[in-house]
Amino acid sequence: MFPDDLAGAVTIAFVKIGILGLGFMGAAHIGAFSKLQGVEIAAVSSGNALALSGDLSQTGGNLGREGGKYDFSKVKKYTDWRDLVADADLDAVDICLPTDLHAPAAAAALETGKHVLCEKPMGLTANECDRMIDLARQHNRVLMVAQVLRFWPEYLYLKQFVSGGEYGRVQSATFVRRSGIPDWSKWLTDATRSGGAILDMLVHDLDQVLWQFGSPKRVAAKSLGEIDTVSATLLYPNGPEVRVQGGWFAAGTPFAMGFHVRAERGELELTPEGLRLNDAAGNTTAVKPEGQDGYEAEAAYFVQCCETNAQPDRCPPEESAKAVKLALLLNKSRAEGGNQIECNL
């Protein structure tokens, strides 16, 4: 674990952050950081001249979020992420680059004494993730992976449903996430760069499984037969039946995410129409949990950690690394036609 005693650490009164990458997620993060007090987007990097001008309206994605246009007249602009990381005026960087660049960019930033927020997935391999954690410890910097569902109101409500005990022991859980093949960023379909759909997209749900239920003992996964898809079973002795399903389907398949969790005295479902709670009496209630936009809450929490040099207990990098390792096991099982694999995370 990270050292608990951070006494004497320098407190940053105003966090200057640099954004590496101005694609879909870079635009989403800029939108979130721009709404916060106590933070300055001081530098950006991109190979896209239009994006560097502040026009992010052309950024694609599967969530239907507008990229927007921003005033970058006082923002330092770099065409190479390495030059941004070397900028001594920055306190932190936010890595929104393709996944194969997460580990080298994080390493360079940590080694120059900067705090790091890194888009999910943390890395392509277990070794990459472990090295990032080691460097954060070595340099006493904040390292946080943007597992945004941990800040999403509906998933926070799920955490309360699972852990609160009001509805009894959880008996089964299914998480679903699907999308048409991601044509907005060509690197995503290159598995050597993105890791494929399980690692790139379903890592959201795998992180949720680990957060809600802990590590499974065995896993098995099979393809659903279209593009890059999976139906995964996560086995817990005397625990809930847990499944994760989805991936990249044919072009034009609408994005969808959700879950269905059944406990002894109730069920909680996230559907396209919203969150629904079914109680033991057969009553269905629409639930509208209060809470900040997930991206804004995630950004605010990271800034708070930077200001106090406190490690991100709500989203520890060790747990993000476990989500990557779990995704790699599912990739292996799927490649082997669904063989059960021991899971020692």
C-alpha positions, -999 to +999 in steps of 0.1 A: +000+000+000+009+036-002+025+052+028-002+065+052+019+093+067+020+122+042+028+147+069+051+175+057+041+170+020+038+202+000+003+214-005-006+229-038-029+259-035-038+259-072-034+228-095-020+234-129-029+205-151-019+194-186-042+173-208-024+147-230-047+140-260-077+159-272-099+131-286-132+119-272-120+114-236-097+144-236-127+166-245-148+150-218-121+156-192-116+192-203-153+198-200-152+185-164-120+203-153-132+236-168-161+237-143-139+233-112-125+259-089-089+256-079-076+241-112-062+256-143-059+238-176-025+251-183-013+230-212-027+206-238-011+183-264-024+169-296-014+162-332-047+177-343-044+214-352-081+220-350-082+205-315-052+226-304-071+257-315-097+249-288-123+235-312-132+200-298-166+198-315-154+172-339-144+147-312-164+115-316-174+088-292-203+066-281-218+086-253-233+115-273-215+141-252-207+174-271-170+182-273-175+220-273-152+249-281-127+264-256-105+294-254-070+281-255-054+315-260-037+314-226-030+276-227+003+262-237+000+240-268+022+210-276+021+187-306+042+161-288+030+148-254+066+143-243+071+181-244+041+187-223+052+162-197+086+179-195+069+213-187+082+221-152+053+246-146+027+218-144+016+201-112-003+172-128-011+156-161-043+139-174-035+111-198-061+107-225-038+091-251-042+057-268-038+029-243-004+018-255+009+052-245-005+052-210+024+035-193+052+055-210+034+088-205+026+080-168+062+069-161+076+101-177+052+123-157+058+106-124+095+107-128+093+145-133+073+148-101+038+153-115+006+138-102-012+116-128-048+110-138-048+082-164-077+072-186-088+036-183-076+010-189-045+016-168-022-003-193-020-031-217-001-055-194+002-064-157+038-053-157+029-019-170+004-014-143+027-026-115+055-003-127+032+027-127+023+019-091+059+015-081+069+048-096+040+066-078+052+052-045+088+060-053+081+097-061+053+101-036+029+113-063-009+108-067-017+081-094-054+076-102-070+058-131-102+073-144-126+045-136-155+070-138-183+046-128-170+048-093-182+084-094-214+078-114-246+083-092-263+051-104-233+029-096-228+046-062-264+037-055-256+001-065-228+001-041-252+011-013-277-016-025-250-043-024-232-033+008-260-017+028-277-050+038-313-037+035-322-061+007-301-090+020-274-110+003-268-105-034-276-137-053-268-127-089-255-098-109-252-091-147-234-062-162-239-053-199-219-028-221-221-028-258-213-006-288-210-006-325-174-010-336-156+022-326-150+040-359-144+074-343-108+063-333-091+039-356-065+028-330-092+013-309-097-017-332-060-024-332-057-048-303-019-042-300-028-006-291-061-008-273-062-044-259-095-050-276-131-046-264-127-065-231-098-044-219-108-011-235-146-010-228-157-038-204-129-029-180-155-004-166-177-033-156-149-055-144-138-027-121-174-026-108-174-063-102-142-061-082-154-030-063-188-045-055-180-082-049-142-086-046-120-109-067-135-141-081-119-174-077-123-186-113-134-170-146-145-182-180-153-164-211-167-171-246-173-150-277-208-139-285-198-144-322-197-108-336-167-086-340-151-084-305-176-096-279-177-117-248-200-134-223-180-139-191-188-158-159-170-149-127-172-176-101-174-169-063-176-199-039-208-195-019-211-160-036-233-144-062-235-156-098-218-128-117-217-122-155-203-095-177-215-094-213-210-071-243-183-057-265-180-043-300-208-054-324-216-045-360-214-008-371-245+011-361-252-010-330-264+016-304-244+021-273-260+006-242-249-001-206-267-014-176-269-039-148-293-062-131-285-072-095-308-095-076-307-098-038-328-118-013-354-091-009-351-069-040-337-062-074-319-032-088-318-026-126-301+001-147-319+002-180-320+028-209-350+043-191-331+047-158-326+030-125-354+008-112-358-009-078-381-039-074-389-048-038-400-081-023-436-071-025-435-067-062-434-029-062-413-011-088-399+023-081-380+046-104-348+057-086-332+090-094-300+092-072-287+126-064-251+133-073-227+152-095-219+143-131-195+113-130-168+130-150-170+162-129-170+143-096-140+123-108-120+154-118-129+172-086-117+142-065-084+140-084-078+177-078-086+173-041-060+145-039-034+166-057-040+196-034-035+175-003-010+149-018-034+122-005-037+089-023-070+082-041-087+058-017-120+060-037-102+047-068-068+032-058-045+023-087-039-012-072-076-019-078-074-005-114-045-028-120-066-057-109-093-048-134-067-049-162-054-083-149-090-096-148-096-084-184-064-102-196-076-135-179-110-132-198-092-126-230-072-158-224-102-178-215-121-166-246-091-175-268-092-210-253-129-215-261-142-208-226-118-227-203-121-219-167-091-201-153-080-197-117-081-160-107-053-149-083-054-112-084 
